[in-house]
């Protein structure tokens, strides 16, 4: 696996482990995902914007509502609008393909659906992110220091935990995977149990019978539960 993937994985796991020791708990894969998203949104409005290959892909895929919204917040309206102009021109051409008498419009409809469902930034992030998850499984297999970093993680969000498990299951032998699951799964199970207890305590506090009981850190249980279930995709 190329260092372009292993280096950021190592850095993210080290940073999340260090944060956990100071009481700030961030899934290392969420950290990686957000960095990829920042890098891609900055790149697309920078040097990549005028590259012909990139323009072809942004014309074909466009941007999902979430990433289009992010691009609008970055204050680079001219490069963004130039891309949108080109993208609209591409959509217009696809529309025309279904307007000639000999055409039924079915091919244009299929292409337009593909454009509507696409996102250049999502595709770029997913490609690199999937490679980073595979790199993490490979590092666990071959690097004892990375295993220690895994053991130091407070928890992983549910989505990234399941993707990490899937990558490890493909990469590792049955014996290696059993050890991996004991190391990574034990901490995850403990976190889920503790989170469940806090969520239950939060709910009980709204019953008058438990009004005088201490919160014991459960006041932010709903937010922590949402972060675990959805990573950092939920705005709270």
BELBELLIN-V475869 format. One record per residue. N is the residue number from 1. SS is DSSP state (2 for helix, 1 for strand, 0 for the rest). OMEGA is omega in degrees with one decimal (999 if undefined). Layout:
BEGIN
n=N ss=SS omega=OMEGA
n=N ss=SS omega=OMEGA
END
This chain:
BEGIN
n=1 ss=0 omega=-175.3
n=2 ss=0 omega=178.9
n=3 ss=2 omega=178.4
n=4 ss=2 omega=177.5
n=5 ss=2 omega=-175.3
n=6 ss=2 omega=-179.1
n=7 ss=2 omega=179.2
n=8 ss=2 omega=177.4
n=9 ss=2 omega=178.3
n=10 ss=2 omega=-178.3
n=11 ss=2 omega=-179.2
n=12 ss=2 omega=179.4
n=13 ss=2 omega=178.2
n=14 ss=2 omega=-179.4
n=15 ss=2 omega=-179.5
n=16 ss=2 omega=176.9
n=17 ss=2 omega=179.3
n=18 ss=2 omega=178.4
n=19 ss=2 omega=-179.3
n=20 ss=2 omega=-179.8
n=21 ss=2 omega=178.7
n=22 ss=0 omega=175.5
n=23 ss=0 omega=178.4
n=24 ss=0 omega=-170.5
n=25 ss=0 omega=-178.8
n=26 ss=0 omega=175.1
n=27 ss=0 omega=-177.3
n=28 ss=2 omega=178.3
n=29 ss=2 omega=173.0
n=30 ss=2 omega=177.8
n=31 ss=2 omega=178.3
n=32 ss=2 omega=-178.2
n=33 ss=2 omega=-178.3
n=34 ss=2 omega=177.8
n=35 ss=2 omega=176.9
n=36 ss=2 omega=-179.3
n=37 ss=2 omega=177.5
n=38 ss=2 omega=-178.2
n=39 ss=2 omega=-176.6
n=40 ss=2 omega=-179.5
n=41 ss=2 omega=176.9
n=42 ss=2 omega=-177.6
n=43 ss=2 omega=-174.6
n=44 ss=2 omega=177.4
n=45 ss=0 omega=179.0
n=46 ss=0 omega=-173.6
n=47 ss=2 omega=-176.0
n=48 ss=2 omega=-170.2
n=49 ss=2 omega=-175.3
n=50 ss=2 omega=179.9
n=51 ss=0 omega=-177.0
n=52 ss=2 omega=-178.9
n=53 ss=2 omega=178.5
n=54 ss=2 omega=-179.0
n=55 ss=2 omega=176.6
n=56 ss=2 omega=-177.5
n=57 ss=2 omega=178.6
n=58 ss=2 omega=174.5
n=59 ss=2 omega=-175.6
n=60 ss=2 omega=-173.0
n=61 ss=2 omega=-174.7
n=62 ss=0 omega=-177.8
n=63 ss=0 omega=175.8
n=64 ss=0 omega=-179.1
n=65 ss=2 omega=-178.0
n=66 ss=2 omega=-176.8
n=67 ss=2 omega=174.3
n=68 ss=2 omega=176.6
n=69 ss=2 omega=178.2
n=70 ss=2 omega=-179.4
n=71 ss=2 omega=179.7
n=72 ss=2 omega=-179.3
n=73 ss=0 omega=-171.6
n=74 ss=0 omega=173.0
n=75 ss=0 omega=179.2
n=76 ss=0 omega=-171.6
n=77 ss=2 omega=-178.0
n=78 ss=2 omega=178.8
n=79 ss=2 omega=177.7
n=80 ss=2 omega=-178.3
n=81 ss=2 omega=175.9
n=82 ss=2 omega=177.0
n=83 ss=2 omega=179.6
n=84 ss=2 omega=176.8
n=85 ss=2 omega=179.5
n=86 ss=2 omega=179.9
n=87 ss=2 omega=178.2
n=88 ss=2 omega=177.1
n=89 ss=2 omega=178.2
n=90 ss=2 omega=178.5
n=91 ss=2 omega=179.3
n=92 ss=2 omega=178.6
n=93 ss=2 omega=178.3
n=94 ss=2 omega=177.4
n=95 ss=2 omega=-176.4
n=96 ss=2 omega=-177.6
n=97 ss=0 omega=-178.7
n=98 ss=0 omega=-174.4
n=99 ss=0 omega=179.5
n=100 ss=0 omega=-177.3
n=101 ss=0 omega=-176.5
n=102 ss=0 omega=-176.8
n=103 ss=0 omega=178.4
n=104 ss=0 omega=-174.7
n=105 ss=0 omega=-177.3
n=106 ss=2 omega=-179.1
n=107 ss=2 omega=178.2
n=108 ss=2 omega=179.7
n=109 ss=2 omega=179.2
n=110 ss=2 omega=-179.7
n=111 ss=2 omega=-180.0
n=112 ss=2 omega=176.9
n=113 ss=2 omega=177.9
n=114 ss=2 omega=178.3
n=115 ss=2 omega=-177.7
n=116 ss=2 omega=-177.7
n=117 ss=2 omega=-171.4
n=118 ss=0 omega=172.4
n=119 ss=0 omega=179.8
n=120 ss=2 omega=-176.7
n=121 ss=2 omega=177.2
n=122 ss=2 omega=-179.3
n=123 ss=2 omega=179.5
n=124 ss=2 omega=-179.9
n=125 ss=2 omega=-176.9
n=126 ss=2 omega=178.7
n=127 ss=2 omega=-177.5
n=128 ss=2 omega=-178.6
n=129 ss=2 omega=178.6
n=130 ss=2 omega=177.0
n=131 ss=2 omega=179.5
n=132 ss=2 omega=176.2
n=133 ss=2 omega=175.7
n=134 ss=2 omega=178.5
n=135 ss=2 omega=178.4
n=136 ss=2 omega=177.4
n=137 ss=2 omega=178.6
n=138 ss=2 omega=178.6
n=139 ss=2 omega=179.0
n=140 ss=2 omega=-179.0
n=141 ss=2 omega=-168.5
n=142 ss=2 omega=-172.4
n=143 ss=0 omega=-177.5
n=144 ss=2 omega=179.1
n=145 ss=2 omega=177.5
n=146 ss=2 omega=176.4
n=147 ss=2 omega=177.9
n=148 ss=2 omega=177.4
n=149 ss=2 omega=176.8
n=150 ss=2 omega=-178.3
n=151 ss=2 omega=-179.0
n=152 ss=0 omega=-179.4
n=153 ss=0 omega=178.4
n=154 ss=0 omega=175.6
n=155 ss=0 omega=170.8
n=156 ss=0 omega=172.6
n=157 ss=0 omega=-172.3
n=158 ss=2 omega=-178.2
n=159 ss=2 omega=-175.7
n=160 ss=2 omega=174.8
n=161 ss=2 omega=-178.6
n=162 ss=2 omega=177.8
n=163 ss=2 omega=176.3
n=164 ss=2 omega=177.3
n=165 ss=2 omega=-178.1
n=166 ss=2 omega=179.1
n=167 ss=2 omega=179.5
n=168 ss=2 omega=-178.9
n=169 ss=2 omega=177.5
n=170 ss=2 omega=-172.7
n=171 ss=2 omega=-168.6
n=172 ss=0 omega=170.9
n=173 ss=0 omega=179.8
n=174 ss=2 omega=179.9
n=175 ss=2 omega=179.6
n=176 ss=2 omega=-178.7
n=177 ss=2 omega=178.2
n=178 ss=2 omega=177.9
n=179 ss=2 omega=178.0
n=180 ss=2 omega=-177.0
n=181 ss=2 omega=177.0
n=182 ss=2 omega=-177.4
n=183 ss=2 omega=-175.3
n=184 ss=2 omega=-175.6
n=185 ss=2 omega=-177.9
n=186 ss=2 omega=179.6
n=187 ss=2 omega=179.9
n=188 ss=2 omega=179.9
n=189 ss=2 omega=178.4
n=190 ss=2 omega=-179.4
n=191 ss=2 omega=-179.6
n=192 ss=2 omega=179.6
n=193 ss=2 omega=179.5
n=194 ss=2 omega=178.7
n=195 ss=2 omega=178.6
n=196 ss=2 omega=178.6
n=197 ss=2 omega=179.3
n=198 ss=2 omega=178.0
n=199 ss=2 omega=178.4
n=200 ss=2 omega=178.7
n=201 ss=2 omega=177.8
n=202 ss=2 omega=179.9
n=203 ss=2 omega=-178.3
n=204 ss=2 omega=-177.4
n=205 ss=0 omega=178.2
n=206 ss=0 omega=171.9
n=207 ss=0 omega=-174.3
n=208 ss=2 omega=-179.1
n=209 ss=2 omega=-178.0
n=210 ss=2 omega=-174.9
n=211 ss=0 omega=-176.7
n=212 ss=0 omega=178.4
n=213 ss=0 omega=-179.2
n=214 ss=0 omega=178.6
n=215 ss=0 omega=-179.5
n=216 ss=0 omega=174.8
n=217 ss=0 omega=-175.7
n=218 ss=0 omega=-176.4
n=219 ss=0 omega=-179.6
n=220 ss=0 omega=-178.0
n=221 ss=2 omega=178.9
n=222 ss=2 omega=179.3
n=223 ss=2 omega=179.1
n=224 ss=2 omega=177.6
n=225 ss=2 omega=178.7
n=226 ss=2 omega=179.2
n=227 ss=2 omega=178.6
n=228 ss=2 omega=-176.3
n=229 ss=2 omega=-172.9
n=230 ss=2 omega=-175.5
n=231 ss=0 omega=178.1
n=232 ss=0 omega=-177.7
n=233 ss=0 omega=-179.1
n=234 ss=0 omega=176.0
n=235 ss=0 omega=-177.0
n=236 ss=0 omega=999
END
